[in-house]
Amino acid sequence: MSWDIFSPDKLLLVAVVGLILFGPKRLPQMGRSIGRWLGEFRSAAGGLHEELKAGMNEPQVATAVEPAKAVETPVEPAKPAPTPPAE
């Protein structure tokens, strides 16, 4: 038996195990679900790859970043507590 991942004998073994575990009714449904998931994953990965490639080809522009300025807010002095009325 070869160690190739997609060899016909290994694919047949996986199909037989899947048929035993999930039955003939659910196996096609699961295959479609896995196929859709792989398609979405490949399209997302391709989009990310294209975005990264486009980002790498953009010229780098140096921009000056201004340091953050401290905003001073006036602080009111504390008011003394009211004194109780004298008796």
N, CA, C and O atoms as a Maestro MAE file, in Angstrom:
{
 s_m_m2io_version
 :::
 2.0.0
}

f_m_ct {
 s_m_title
 :::
 protein
 m_atom[348] {
  # First column is atom index #
  i_m_mmod_type
  r_m_x_coord
  r_m_y_coord
  r_m_z_coord
  i_m_residue_number
  s_m_chain_name
  s_m_pdb_residue_name
  s_m_pdb_atom_name
  i_m_atomic_number
  :::
  1 25 0.841 -1.167 0.000 1 A "MET " " N  " 7
  2 3 0.000 0.000 0.000 1 A "MET " " CA " 6
  3 2 0.891 1.237 0.000 1 A "MET " " C  " 6
  4 15 1.812 1.336 0.810 1 A "MET " " O  " 8
  5 25 0.627 2.172 -0.895 2 A "SER " " N  " 7
  6 3 1.454 3.375 -0.978 2 A "SER " " CA " 6
  7 2 1.026 4.377 0.078 2 A "SER " " C  " 6
  8 15 -0.054 4.257 0.655 2 A "SER " " O  " 8
  9 25 1.872 5.366 0.330 3 A "TRP " " N  " 7
  10 3 1.580 6.372 1.336 3 A "TRP " " CA " 6
  11 2 1.009 7.635 0.714 3 A "TRP " " C  " 6
  12 15 0.977 8.680 1.364 3 A "TRP " " O  " 8
  13 25 0.555 7.557 -0.543 4 A "ASP " " N  " 7
  14 3 -0.071 8.690 -1.205 4 A "ASP " " CA " 6
  15 2 -1.416 8.972 -0.531 4 A "ASP " " C  " 6
  16 15 -2.190 8.045 -0.294 4 A "ASP " " O  " 8
  17 25 -1.699 10.221 -0.225 5 A "ILE " " N  " 7
  18 3 -2.915 10.570 0.508 5 A "ILE " " CA " 6
  19 2 -4.163 10.224 -0.290 5 A "ILE " " C  " 6
  20 15 -5.126 9.713 0.282 5 A "ILE " " O  " 8
  21 25 -4.176 10.483 -1.583 6 A "PHE " " N  " 7
  22 3 -5.363 10.269 -2.392 6 A "PHE " " CA " 6
  23 2 -5.283 8.996 -3.230 6 A "PHE " " C  " 6
  24 15 -5.783 8.964 -4.355 6 A "PHE " " O  " 8
  25 25 -4.677 7.980 -2.709 7 A "SER " " N  " 7
  26 3 -4.609 6.729 -3.455 7 A "SER " " CA " 6
  27 2 -6.008 6.108 -3.498 7 A "SER " " C  " 6
  28 15 -6.787 6.289 -2.562 7 A "SER " " O  " 8
  29 25 -6.340 5.380 -4.567 8 A "PRO " " N  " 7
  30 3 -7.688 4.819 -4.716 8 A "PRO " " CA " 6
  31 2 -8.091 3.879 -3.584 8 A "PRO " " C  " 6
  32 15 -9.255 3.864 -3.185 8 A "PRO " " O  " 8
  33 25 -7.159 3.103 -3.065 9 A "ASP " " N  " 7
  34 3 -7.531 2.181 -1.998 9 A "ASP " " CA " 6
  35 2 -7.884 2.919 -0.701 9 A "ASP " " C  " 6
  36 15 -8.769 2.482 0.035 9 A "ASP " " O  " 8
  37 25 -7.209 4.019 -0.418 10 A "LYS " " N  " 7
  38 3 -7.541 4.797 0.781 10 A "LYS " " CA " 6
  39 2 -8.871 5.524 0.615 10 A "LYS " " C  " 6
  40 15 -9.661 5.606 1.555 10 A "LYS " " O  " 8
  41 25 -9.115 6.052 -0.586 11 A "LEU " " N  " 7
  42 3 -10.398 6.706 -0.831 11 A "LEU " " CA " 6
  43 2 -11.546 5.714 -0.712 11 A "LEU " " C  " 6
  44 15 -12.603 6.055 -0.182 11 A "LEU " " O  " 8
  45 25 -11.354 4.501 -1.192 12 A "LEU " " N  " 7
  46 3 -12.382 3.469 -1.083 12 A "LEU " " CA " 6
  47 2 -12.619 3.106 0.383 12 A "LEU " " C  " 6
  48 15 -13.764 2.929 0.800 12 A "LEU " " O  " 8
  49 25 -11.558 2.996 1.153 13 A "LEU " " N  " 7
  50 3 -11.685 2.697 2.579 13 A "LEU " " CA " 6
  51 2 -12.460 3.796 3.309 13 A "LEU " " C  " 6
  52 15 -13.324 3.497 4.134 13 A "LEU " " O  " 8
  53 25 -12.163 5.053 3.016 14 A "VAL " " N  " 7
  54 3 -12.882 6.166 3.635 14 A "VAL " " CA " 6
  55 2 -14.348 6.140 3.228 14 A "VAL " " C  " 6
  56 15 -15.218 6.400 4.059 14 A "VAL " " O  " 8
  57 25 -14.640 5.833 1.976 15 A "ALA " " N  " 7
  58 3 -16.028 5.768 1.511 15 A "ALA " " CA " 6
  59 2 -16.790 4.648 2.214 15 A "ALA " " C  " 6
  60 15 -17.942 4.839 2.603 15 A "ALA " " O  " 8
  61 25 -16.171 3.498 2.382 16 A "VAL " " N  " 7
  62 3 -16.842 2.376 3.053 16 A "VAL " " CA " 6
  63 2 -17.094 2.709 4.525 16 A "VAL " " C  " 6
  64 15 -18.182 2.446 5.039 16 A "VAL " " O  " 8
  65 25 -16.112 3.278 5.199 17 A "VAL " " N  " 7
  66 3 -16.290 3.651 6.604 17 A "VAL " " CA " 6
  67 2 -17.385 4.709 6.728 17 A "VAL " " C  " 6
  68 15 -18.217 4.626 7.631 17 A "VAL " " O  " 8
  69 25 -17.396 5.693 5.844 18 A "GLY " " N  " 7
  70 3 -18.438 6.719 5.859 18 A "GLY " " CA " 6
  71 2 -19.807 6.128 5.610 18 A "GLY " " C  " 6
  72 15 -20.779 6.543 6.241 18 A "GLY " " O  " 8
  73 25 -19.909 5.169 4.705 19 A "LEU " " N  " 7
  74 3 -21.180 4.509 4.423 19 A "LEU " " CA " 6
  75 2 -21.666 3.736 5.634 19 A "LEU " " C  " 6
  76 15 -22.860 3.736 5.935 19 A "LEU " " O  " 8
  77 25 -20.761 3.086 6.324 20 A "ILE " " N  " 7
  78 3 -21.146 2.321 7.522 20 A "ILE " " CA " 6
  79 2 -21.582 3.271 8.648 20 A "ILE " " C  " 6
  80 15 -22.591 3.029 9.311 20 A "ILE " " O  " 8
  81 25 -20.818 4.350 8.857 21 A "LEU " " N  " 7
  82 3 -21.114 5.261 9.964 21 A "LEU " " CA " 6
  83 2 -22.374 6.096 9.742 21 A "LEU " " C  " 6
  84 15 -23.178 6.254 10.660 21 A "LEU " " O  " 8
  85 25 -22.553 6.626 8.543 22 A "PHE " " N  " 7
  86 3 -23.623 7.585 8.306 22 A "PHE " " CA " 6
  87 2 -24.787 7.037 7.493 22 A "PHE " " C  " 6
  88 15 -25.848 7.661 7.459 22 A "PHE " " O  " 8
  89 25 -24.629 5.920 6.852 23 A "GLY " " N  " 7
  90 3 -25.720 5.330 6.094 23 A "GLY " " CA " 6
  91 2 -25.836 5.921 4.695 23 A "GLY " " C  " 6
  92 15 -25.273 6.977 4.405 23 A "GLY " " O  " 8
  93 25 -26.574 5.225 3.831 24 A "PRO " " N  " 7
  94 3 -26.669 5.657 2.435 24 A "PRO " " CA " 6
  95 2 -27.495 6.932 2.233 24 A "PRO " " C  " 6
  96 15 -27.344 7.601 1.211 24 A "PRO " " O  " 8
  97 25 -28.359 7.278 3.184 25 A "LYS " " N  " 7
  98 3 -29.192 8.469 3.009 25 A "LYS " " CA " 6
  99 2 -28.436 9.750 3.364 25 A "LYS " " C  " 6
  100 15 -28.580 10.763 2.680 25 A "LYS " " O  " 8
  101 25 -27.642 9.712 4.417 26 A "ARG " " N  " 7
  102 3 -26.959 10.925 4.882 26 A "ARG " " CA " 6
  103 2 -25.612 11.150 4.196 26 A "ARG " " C  " 6
  104 15 -25.109 12.274 4.209 26 A "ARG " " O  " 8
  105 25 -25.025 10.136 3.610 27 A "LEU " " N  " 7
  106 3 -23.690 10.281 3.014 27 A "LEU " " CA " 6
  107 2 -23.665 11.305 1.868 27 A "LEU " " C  " 6
  108 15 -22.765 12.145 1.848 27 A "LEU " " O  " 8
  109 25 -24.613 11.276 0.911 28 A "PRO " " N  " 7
  110 3 -24.578 12.307 -0.140 28 A "PRO " " CA " 6
  111 2 -24.792 13.721 0.403 28 A "PRO " " C  " 6
  112 15 -24.180 14.673 -0.080 28 A "PRO " " O  " 8
  113 25 -25.655 13.852 1.401 29 A "GLN " " N  " 7
  114 3 -25.908 15.155 2.010 29 A "GLN " " CA " 6
  115 2 -24.641 15.676 2.678 29 A "GLN " " C  " 6
  116 15 -24.317 16.857 2.553 29 A "GLN " " O  " 8
  117 25 -23.932 14.822 3.374 30 A "MET " " N  " 7
  118 3 -22.692 15.239 4.025 30 A "MET " " CA " 6
  119 2 -21.625 15.586 2.992 30 A "MET " " C  " 6
  120 15 -20.853 16.525 3.186 30 A "MET " " O  " 8
  121 25 -21.578 14.837 1.906 31 A "GLY " " N  " 7
  122 3 -20.620 15.141 0.841 31 A "GLY " " CA " 6
  123 2 -20.868 16.514 0.238 31 A "GLY " " C  " 6
  124 15 -19.925 17.259 -0.028 31 A "GLY " " O  " 8
  125 25 -22.141 16.850 0.022 32 A "ARG " " N  " 7
  126 3 -22.469 18.171 -0.504 32 A "ARG " " CA " 6
  127 2 -22.089 19.264 0.493 32 A "ARG " " C  " 6
  128 15 -21.550 20.301 0.106 32 A "ARG " " O  " 8
  129 25 -22.366 19.034 1.756 33 A "SER " " N  " 7
  130 3 -22.029 20.028 2.779 33 A "SER " " CA " 6
  131 2 -20.519 20.259 2.846 33 A "SER " " C  " 6
  132 15 -20.060 21.398 2.930 33 A "SER " " O  " 8
  133 25 -19.766 19.188 2.809 34 A "ILE " " N  " 7
  134 3 -18.301 19.308 2.842 34 A "ILE " " CA " 6
  135 2 -17.809 20.013 1.583 34 A "ILE " " C  " 6
  136 15 -16.899 20.839 1.651 34 A "ILE " " O  " 8
  137 25 -18.402 19.696 0.437 35 A "GLY " " N  " 7
  138 3 -18.020 20.355 -0.816 35 A "GLY " " CA " 6
  139 2 -18.298 21.846 -0.791 35 A "GLY " " C  " 6
  140 15 -17.476 22.634 -1.257 35 A "GLY " " O  " 8
  141 25 -19.453 22.250 -0.251 36 A "ARG " " N  " 7
  142 3 -19.781 23.674 -0.139 36 A "ARG " " CA " 6
  143 2 -18.794 24.376 0.793 36 A "ARG " " C  " 6
  144 15 -18.306 25.466 0.494 36 A "ARG " " O  " 8
  145 25 -18.507 23.729 1.931 37 A "TRP " " N  " 7
  146 3 -17.587 24.320 2.894 37 A "TRP " " CA " 6
  147 2 -16.204 24.514 2.272 37 A "TRP " " C  " 6
  148 15 -15.582 25.562 2.445 37 A "TRP " " O  " 8
  149 25 -15.730 23.503 1.550 38 A "LEU " " N  " 7
  150 3 -14.414 23.613 0.906 38 A "LEU " " CA " 6
  151 2 -14.418 24.701 -0.160 38 A "LEU " " C  " 6
  152 15 -13.436 25.428 -0.304 38 A "LEU " " O  " 8
  153 25 -15.516 24.820 -0.910 39 A "GLY " " N  " 7
  154 3 -15.616 25.872 -1.914 39 A "GLY " " CA " 6
  155 2 -15.568 27.258 -1.292 39 A "GLY " " C  " 6
  156 15 -14.881 28.144 -1.801 39 A "GLY " " O  " 8
  157 25 -16.294 27.455 -0.191 40 A "GLU " " N  " 7
  158 3 -16.271 28.745 0.494 40 A "GLU " " CA " 6
  159 2 -14.885 29.032 1.063 40 A "GLU " " C  " 6
  160 15 -14.401 30.162 0.999 40 A "GLU " " O  " 8
  161 25 -14.259 28.013 1.613 41 A "PHE " " N  " 7
  162 3 -12.913 28.189 2.172 41 A "PHE " " CA " 6
  163 2 -11.919 28.569 1.076 41 A "PHE " " C  " 6
  164 15 -11.097 29.465 1.266 41 A "PHE " " O  " 8
  165 25 -11.992 27.898 -0.055 42 A "ARG " " N  " 7
  166 3 -11.066 28.203 -1.155 42 A "ARG " " CA " 6
  167 2 -11.284 29.608 -1.695 42 A "ARG " " C  " 6
  168 15 -10.318 30.309 -1.997 42 A "ARG " " O  " 8
  169 25 -12.558 30.038 -1.823 43 A "SER " " N  " 7
  170 3 -12.805 31.382 -2.345 43 A "SER " " CA " 6
  171 2 -12.333 32.439 -1.350 43 A "SER " " C  " 6
  172 15 -11.792 33.470 -1.751 43 A "SER " " O  " 8
  173 25 -12.534 32.192 -0.056 44 A "ALA " " N  " 7
  174 3 -12.055 33.146 0.950 44 A "ALA " " CA " 6
  175 2 -10.529 33.192 0.955 44 A "ALA " " C  " 6
  176 15 -9.937 34.268 1.052 44 A "ALA " " O  " 8
  177 25 -9.905 32.046 0.853 45 A "ALA " " N  " 7
  178 3 -8.443 32.009 0.834 45 A "ALA " " CA " 6
  179 2 -7.908 32.691 -0.425 45 A "ALA " " C  " 6
  180 15 -6.898 33.391 -0.369 45 A "ALA " " O  " 8
  181 25 -8.579 32.490 -1.557 46 A "GLY " " N  " 7
  182 3 -8.153 33.142 -2.793 46 A "GLY " " CA " 6
  183 2 -8.307 34.651 -2.708 46 A "GLY " " C  " 6
  184 15 -7.438 35.392 -3.167 46 A "GLY " " O  " 8
  185 25 -9.415 35.115 -2.120 47 A "GLY " " N  " 7
  186 3 -9.622 36.547 -1.950 47 A "GLY " " CA " 6
  187 2 -8.572 37.157 -1.037 47 A "GLY " " C  " 6
  188 15 -8.063 38.246 -1.305 47 A "GLY " " O  " 8
  189 25 -8.251 36.460 0.035 48 A "LEU " " N  " 7
  190 3 -7.221 36.941 0.949 48 A "LEU " " CA " 6
  191 2 -5.862 36.977 0.256 48 A "LEU " " C  " 6
  192 15 -5.080 37.908 0.449 48 A "LEU " " O  " 8
  193 25 -5.589 35.956 -0.550 49 A "HIS " " N  " 7
  194 3 -4.318 35.901 -1.277 49 A "HIS " " CA " 6
  195 2 -4.201 37.074 -2.247 49 A "HIS " " C  " 6
  196 15 -3.151 37.712 -2.332 49 A "HIS " " O  " 8
  197 25 -5.288 37.358 -2.981 50 A "GLU " " N  " 7
  198 3 -5.268 38.478 -3.920 50 A "GLU " " CA " 6
  199 2 -5.123 39.809 -3.188 50 A "GLU " " C  " 6
  200 15 -4.414 40.701 -3.654 50 A "GLU " " O  " 8
  201 25 -5.788 39.946 -2.052 51 A "GLU " " N  " 7
  202 3 -5.695 41.177 -1.285 51 A "GLU " " CA " 6
  203 2 -4.277 41.388 -0.756 51 A "GLU " " C  " 6
  204 15 -3.755 42.502 -0.789 51 A "GLU " " O  " 8
  205 25 -3.670 40.331 -0.276 52 A "LEU " " N  " 7
  206 3 -2.287 40.437 0.204 52 A "LEU " " CA " 6
  207 2 -1.330 40.756 -0.937 52 A "LEU " " C  " 6
  208 15 -0.407 41.555 -0.775 52 A "LEU " " O  " 8
  209 25 -1.550 40.134 -2.087 53 A "LYS " " N  " 7
  210 3 -0.690 40.385 -3.243 53 A "LYS " " CA " 6
  211 2 -0.823 41.834 -3.697 53 A "LYS " " C  " 6
  212 15 0.174 42.473 -4.036 53 A "LYS " " O  " 8
  213 25 -2.062 42.361 -3.706 54 A "ALA " " N  " 7
  214 3 -2.273 43.752 -4.099 54 A "ALA " " CA " 6
  215 2 -1.632 44.694 -3.080 54 A "ALA " " C  " 6
  216 15 -1.064 45.719 -3.457 54 A "ALA " " O  " 8
  217 25 -1.718 44.358 -1.807 55 A "GLY " " N  " 7
  218 3 -1.119 45.189 -0.772 55 A "GLY " " CA " 6
  219 2 0.398 45.203 -0.854 55 A "GLY " " C  " 6
  220 15 1.029 46.212 -0.538 55 A "GLY " " O  " 8
  221 25 0.984 44.097 -1.273 56 A "MET " " N  " 7
  222 3 2.441 44.036 -1.389 56 A "MET " " CA " 6
  223 2 2.937 44.846 -2.581 56 A "MET " " C  " 6
  224 15 4.075 45.316 -2.584 56 A "MET " " O  " 8
  225 25 2.085 45.012 -3.596 57 A "ASN " " N  " 7
  226 3 2.503 45.731 -4.802 57 A "ASN " " CA " 6
  227 2 2.269 47.234 -4.697 57 A "ASN " " C  " 6
  228 15 2.759 47.983 -5.542 57 A "ASN " " O  " 8
  229 25 1.540 47.696 -3.693 58 A "GLU " " N  " 7
  230 3 1.304 49.121 -3.535 58 A "GLU " " CA " 6
  231 2 2.583 49.818 -3.086 58 A "GLU " " C  " 6
  232 15 3.342 49.287 -2.276 58 A "GLU " " O  " 8
  233 25 2.812 51.028 -3.630 59 A "PRO " " N  " 7
  234 3 4.014 51.754 -3.172 59 A "PRO " " CA " 6
  235 2 3.829 52.198 -1.731 59 A "PRO " " C  " 6
  236 15 2.731 52.552 -1.303 59 A "PRO " " O  " 8
  237 25 4.910 52.172 -1.011 60 A "GLN " " N  " 7
  238 3 4.875 52.574 0.387 60 A "GLN " " CA " 6
  239 2 5.009 54.087 0.463 60 A "GLN " " C  " 6
  240 15 5.935 54.660 -0.111 60 A "GLN " " O  " 8
  241 25 4.099 54.729 1.160 61 A "VAL " " N  " 7
  242 3 4.113 56.179 1.317 61 A "VAL " " CA " 6
  243 2 4.388 56.477 2.782 61 A "VAL " " C  " 6
  244 15 3.676 56.021 3.676 61 A "VAL " " O  " 8
  245 25 5.438 57.252 3.002 62 A "ALA " " N  " 7
  246 3 5.779 57.613 4.373 62 A "ALA " " CA " 6
  247 2 4.880 58.759 4.800 62 A "ALA " " C  " 6
  248 15 4.785 59.767 4.101 62 A "ALA " " O  " 8
  249 25 4.240 58.619 5.908 63 A "THR " " N  " 7
  250 3 3.394 59.681 6.426 63 A "THR " " CA " 6
  251 2 3.908 60.076 7.800 63 A "THR " " C  " 6
  252 15 4.322 59.236 8.599 63 A "THR " " O  " 8
  253 25 3.869 61.377 8.052 64 A "ALA " " N  " 7
  254 3 4.301 61.875 9.357 64 A "ALA " " CA " 6
  255 2 3.131 61.748 10.319 64 A "ALA " " C  " 6
  256 15 2.002 62.120 9.998 64 A "ALA " " O  " 8
  257 25 3.402 61.239 11.454 65 A "VAL " " N  " 7
  258 3 2.376 61.088 12.468 65 A "VAL " " CA " 6
  259 2 2.626 62.117 13.544 65 A "VAL " " C  " 6
  260 15 3.700 62.152 14.144 65 A "VAL " " O  " 8
  261 25 1.621 62.970 13.792 66 A "GLU " " N  " 7
  262 3 1.765 63.986 14.814 66 A "GLU " " CA " 6
  263 2 1.626 63.343 16.187 66 A "GLU " " C  " 6
  264 15 0.771 62.480 16.385 66 A "GLU " " O  " 8
  265 25 2.449 63.753 17.120 67 A "PRO " " N  " 7
  266 3 2.289 63.199 18.466 67 A "PRO " " CA " 6
  267 2 0.959 63.655 19.055 67 A "PRO " " C  " 6
  268 15 0.464 64.735 18.731 67 A "PRO " " O  " 8
  269 25 0.413 62.859 19.884 68 A "ALA " " N  " 7
  270 3 -0.866 63.184 20.508 68 A "ALA " " CA " 6
  271 2 -0.697 64.395 21.410 68 A "ALA " " C  " 6
  272 15 0.244 64.473 22.199 68 A "ALA " " O  " 8
  273 25 -1.617 65.333 21.282 69 A "LYS " " N  " 7
  274 3 -1.561 66.534 22.106 69 A "LYS " " CA " 6
  275 2 -2.406 66.312 23.349 69 A "LYS " " C  " 6
  276 15 -3.504 65.760 23.286 69 A "LYS " " O  " 8
  277 25 -1.875 66.750 24.464 70 A "ALA " " N  " 7
  278 3 -2.611 66.616 25.717 70 A "ALA " " CA " 6
  279 2 -3.685 67.690 25.759 70 A "ALA " " C  " 6
  280 15 -3.413 68.868 25.528 70 A "ALA " " O  " 8
  281 25 -4.861 67.287 26.046 71 A "VAL " " N  " 7
  282 3 -5.970 68.226 26.154 71 A "VAL " " CA " 6
  283 2 -6.152 68.548 27.623 71 A "VAL " " C  " 6
  284 15 -6.431 67.673 28.443 71 A "VAL " " O  " 8
  285 25 -5.986 69.827 27.938 72 A "GLU " " N  " 7
  286 3 -6.113 70.228 29.330 72 A "GLU " " CA " 6
  287 2 -7.528 70.730 29.559 72 A "GLU " " C  " 6
  288 15 -8.011 71.615 28.852 72 A "GLU " " O  " 8
  289 25 -8.172 70.162 30.540 73 A "THR " " N  " 7
  290 3 -9.503 70.624 30.907 73 A "THR " " CA " 6
  291 2 -9.393 71.336 32.236 73 A "THR " " C  " 6
  292 15 -8.713 70.858 33.145 73 A "THR " " O  " 8
  293 25 -10.052 72.468 32.359 74 A "PRO " " N  " 7
  294 3 -9.963 73.190 33.636 74 A "PRO " " CA " 6
  295 2 -10.623 72.388 34.750 74 A "PRO " " C  " 6
  296 15 -11.679 71.783 34.568 74 A "PRO " " O  " 8
  297 25 -9.982 72.402 35.888 75 A "VAL " " N  " 7
  298 3 -10.499 71.686 37.045 75 A "VAL " " CA " 6
  299 2 -10.982 72.719 38.047 75 A "VAL " " C  " 6
  300 15 -10.232 73.611 38.443 75 A "VAL " " O  " 8
  301 25 -12.242 72.594 38.455 76 A "GLU " " N  " 7
  302 3 -12.801 73.541 39.417 76 A "GLU " " CA " 6
  303 2 -12.297 73.169 40.810 76 A "GLU " " C  " 6
  304 15 -12.176 71.989 41.139 76 A "GLU " " O  " 8
  305 25 -11.999 74.196 41.638 77 A "PRO " " N  " 7
  306 3 -11.561 73.889 42.996 77 A "PRO " " CA " 6
  307 2 -12.714 73.272 43.779 77 A "PRO " " C  " 6
  308 15 -13.884 73.545 43.509 77 A "PRO " " O  " 8
  309 25 -12.373 72.461 44.725 78 A "ALA " " N  " 7
  310 3 -13.391 71.795 45.531 78 A "ALA " " CA " 6
  311 2 -14.117 72.813 46.409 78 A "ALA " " C  " 6
  312 15 -13.493 73.699 46.995 78 A "ALA " " O  " 8
  313 25 -15.417 72.678 46.491 79 A "LYS " " N  " 7
  314 3 -16.218 73.580 47.314 79 A "LYS " " CA " 6
  315 2 -16.245 73.033 48.736 79 A "LYS " " C  " 6
  316 15 -16.349 71.824 48.944 79 A "LYS " " O  " 8
  317 25 -16.149 73.951 49.732 80 A "PRO " " N  " 7
  318 3 -16.205 73.463 51.108 80 A "PRO " " CA " 6
  319 2 -17.603 72.933 51.433 80 A "PRO " " C  " 6
  320 15 -18.603 73.379 50.871 80 A "PRO " " O  " 8
  321 25 -17.641 72.002 52.325 81 A "ALA " " N  " 7
  322 3 -18.929 71.423 52.727 81 A "ALA " " CA " 6
  323 2 -19.748 72.471 53.435 81 A "ALA " " C  " 6
  324 15 -19.190 73.294 54.161 81 A "ALA " " O  " 8
  325 25 -21.046 72.470 53.252 82 A "PRO " " N  " 7
  326 3 -21.883 73.458 53.936 82 A "PRO " " CA " 6
  327 2 -21.837 73.252 55.442 82 A "PRO " " C  " 6
  328 15 -21.810 72.122 55.931 82 A "PRO " " O  " 8
  329 25 -21.829 74.366 56.167 83 A "THR " " N  " 7
  330 3 -21.802 74.289 57.618 83 A "THR " " CA " 6
  331 2 -23.224 74.195 58.150 83 A "THR " " C  " 6
  332 15 -24.130 74.853 57.641 83 A "THR " " O  " 8
  333 25 -23.412 73.377 59.173 84 A "PRO " " N  " 7
  334 3 -24.773 73.270 59.723 84 A "PRO " " CA " 6
  335 2 -25.167 74.570 60.417 84 A "PRO " " C  " 6
  336 15 -24.303 75.296 60.907 84 A "PRO " " O  " 8
  337 25 -26.451 74.866 60.462 85 A "PRO " " N  " 7
  338 3 -26.902 76.109 61.130 85 A "PRO " " CA " 6
  339 2 -26.594 76.061 62.619 85 A "PRO " " C  " 6
  340 15 -26.653 74.996 63.235 85 A "PRO " " O  " 8
  341 25 -26.272 77.194 63.190 86 A "ALA " " N  " 7
  342 3 -25.950 77.281 64.615 86 A "ALA " " CA " 6
  343 2 -27.232 77.242 65.427 86 A "ALA " " C  " 6
  344 15 -28.248 77.800 65.012 86 A "ALA " " O  " 8
  345 25 -27.196 76.599 66.565 87 A "GLU " " N  " 7
  346 3 -28.390 76.495 67.417 87 A "GLU " " CA " 6
  347 2 -28.314 77.385 68.591 87 A "GLU " " C  " 6
  348 15 -29.239 77.414 69.404 87 A "GLU " " O  " 8
  :::
 }
 m_bond[347] {
  # First column is bond index #
  i_m_from
  i_m_to
  i_m_order
  :::
  1 1 2 1
  2 2 3 1
  3 3 4 2
  4 3 5 1
  5 5 6 1
  6 6 7 1
  7 7 8 2
  8 7 9 1
  9 9 10 1
  10 10 11 1
  11 11 12 2
  12 11 13 1
  13 13 14 1
  14 14 15 1
  15 15 16 2
  16 15 17 1
  17 17 18 1
  18 18 19 1
  19 19 20 2
  20 19 21 1
  21 21 22 1
  22 22 23 1
  23 23 24 2
  24 23 25 1
  25 25 26 1
  26 26 27 1
  27 27 28 2
  28 27 29 1
  29 29 30 1
  30 30 31 1
  31 31 32 2
  32 31 33 1
  33 33 34 1
  34 34 35 1
  35 35 36 2
  36 35 37 1
  37 37 38 1
  38 38 39 1
  39 39 40 2
  40 39 41 1
  41 41 42 1
  42 42 43 1
  43 43 44 2
  44 43 45 1
  45 45 46 1
  46 46 47 1
  47 47 48 2
  48 47 49 1
  49 49 50 1
  50 50 51 1
  51 51 52 2
  52 51 53 1
  53 53 54 1
  54 54 55 1
  55 55 56 2
  56 55 57 1
  57 57 58 1
  58 58 59 1
  59 59 60 2
  60 59 61 1
  61 61 62 1
  62 62 63 1
  63 63 64 2
  64 63 65 1
  65 65 66 1
  66 66 67 1
  67 67 68 2
  68 67 69 1
  69 69 70 1
  70 70 71 1
  71 71 72 2
  72 71 73 1
  73 73 74 1
  74 74 75 1
  75 75 76 2
  76 75 77 1
  77 77 78 1
  78 78 79 1
  79 79 80 2
  80 79 81 1
  81 81 82 1
  82 82 83 1
  83 83 84 2
  84 83 85 1
  85 85 86 1
  86 86 87 1
  87 87 88 2
  88 87 89 1
  89 89 90 1
  90 90 91 1
  91 91 92 2
  92 91 93 1
  93 93 94 1
  94 94 95 1
  95 95 96 2
  96 95 97 1
  97 97 98 1
  98 98 99 1
  99 99 100 2
  100 99 101 1
  101 101 102 1
  102 102 103 1
  103 103 104 2
  104 103 105 1
  105 105 106 1
  106 106 107 1
  107 107 108 2
  108 107 109 1
  109 109 110 1
  110 110 111 1
  111 111 112 2
  112 111 113 1
  113 113 114 1
  114 114 115 1
  115 115 116 2
  116 115 117 1
  117 117 118 1
  118 118 119 1
  119 119 120 2
  120 119 121 1
  121 121 122 1
  122 122 123 1
  123 123 124 2
  124 123 125 1
  125 125 126 1
  126 126 127 1
  127 127 128 2
  128 127 129 1
  129 129 130 1
  130 130 131 1
  131 131 132 2
  132 131 133 1
  133 133 134 1
  134 134 135 1
  135 135 136 2
  136 135 137 1
  137 137 138 1
  138 138 139 1
  139 139 140 2
  140 139 141 1
  141 141 142 1
  142 142 143 1
  143 143 144 2
  144 143 145 1
  145 145 146 1
  146 146 147 1
  147 147 148 2
  148 147 149 1
  149 149 150 1
  150 150 151 1
  151 151 152 2
  152 151 153 1
  153 153 154 1
  154 154 155 1
  155 155 156 2
  156 155 157 1
  157 157 158 1
  158 158 159 1
  159 159 160 2
  160 159 161 1
  161 161 162 1
  162 162 163 1
  163 163 164 2
  164 163 165 1
  165 165 166 1
  166 166 167 1
  167 167 168 2
  168 167 169 1
  169 169 170 1
  170 170 171 1
  171 171 172 2
  172 171 173 1
  173 173 174 1
  174 174 175 1
  175 175 176 2
  176 175 177 1
  177 177 178 1
  178 178 179 1
  179 179 180 2
  180 179 181 1
  181 181 182 1
  182 182 183 1
  183 183 184 2
  184 183 185 1
  185 185 186 1
  186 186 187 1
  187 187 188 2
  188 187 189 1
  189 189 190 1
  190 190 191 1
  191 191 192 2
  192 191 193 1
  193 193 194 1
  194 194 195 1
  195 195 196 2
  196 195 197 1
  197 197 198 1
  198 198 199 1
  199 199 200 2
  200 199 201 1
  201 201 202 1
  202 202 203 1
  203 203 204 2
  204 203 205 1
  205 205 206 1
  206 206 207 1
  207 207 208 2
  208 207 209 1
  209 209 210 1
  210 210 211 1
  211 211 212 2
  212 211 213 1
  213 213 214 1
  214 214 215 1
  215 215 216 2
  216 215 217 1
  217 217 218 1
  218 218 219 1
  219 219 220 2
  220 219 221 1
  221 221 222 1
  222 222 223 1
  223 223 224 2
  224 223 225 1
  225 225 226 1
  226 226 227 1
  227 227 228 2
  228 227 229 1
  229 229 230 1
  230 230 231 1
  231 231 232 2
  232 231 233 1
  233 233 234 1
  234 234 235 1
  235 235 236 2
  236 235 237 1
  237 237 238 1
  238 238 239 1
  239 239 240 2
  240 239 241 1
  241 241 242 1
  242 242 243 1
  243 243 244 2
  244 243 245 1
  245 245 246 1
  246 246 247 1
  247 247 248 2
  248 247 249 1
  249 249 250 1
  250 250 251 1
  251 251 252 2
  252 251 253 1
  253 253 254 1
  254 254 255 1
  255 255 256 2
  256 255 257 1
  257 257 258 1
  258 258 259 1
  259 259 260 2
  260 259 261 1
  261 261 262 1
  262 262 263 1
  263 263 264 2
  264 263 265 1
  265 265 266 1
  266 266 267 1
  267 267 268 2
  268 267 269 1
  269 269 270 1
  270 270 271 1
  271 271 272 2
  272 271 273 1
  273 273 274 1
  274 274 275 1
  275 275 276 2
  276 275 277 1
  277 277 278 1
  278 278 279 1
  279 279 280 2
  280 279 281 1
  281 281 282 1
  282 282 283 1
  283 283 284 2
  284 283 285 1
  285 285 286 1
  286 286 287 1
  287 287 288 2
  288 287 289 1
  289 289 290 1
  290 290 291 1
  291 291 292 2
  292 291 293 1
  293 293 294 1
  294 294 295 1
  295 295 296 2
  296 295 297 1
  297 297 298 1
  298 298 299 1
  299 299 300 2
  300 299 301 1
  301 301 302 1
  302 302 303 1
  303 303 304 2
  304 303 305 1
  305 305 306 1
  306 306 307 1
  307 307 308 2
  308 307 309 1
  309 309 310 1
  310 310 311 1
  311 311 312 2
  312 311 313 1
  313 313 314 1
  314 314 315 1
  315 315 316 2
  316 315 317 1
  317 317 318 1
  318 318 319 1
  319 319 320 2
  320 319 321 1
  321 321 322 1
  322 322 323 1
  323 323 324 2
  324 323 325 1
  325 325 326 1
  326 326 327 1
  327 327 328 2
  328 327 329 1
  329 329 330 1
  330 330 331 1
  331 331 332 2
  332 331 333 1
  333 333 334 1
  334 334 335 1
  335 335 336 2
  336 335 337 1
  337 337 338 1
  338 338 339 1
  339 339 340 2
  340 339 341 1
  341 341 342 1
  342 342 343 1
  343 343 344 2
  344 343 345 1
  345 345 346 1
  346 346 347 1
  347 347 348 2
  :::
 }
}
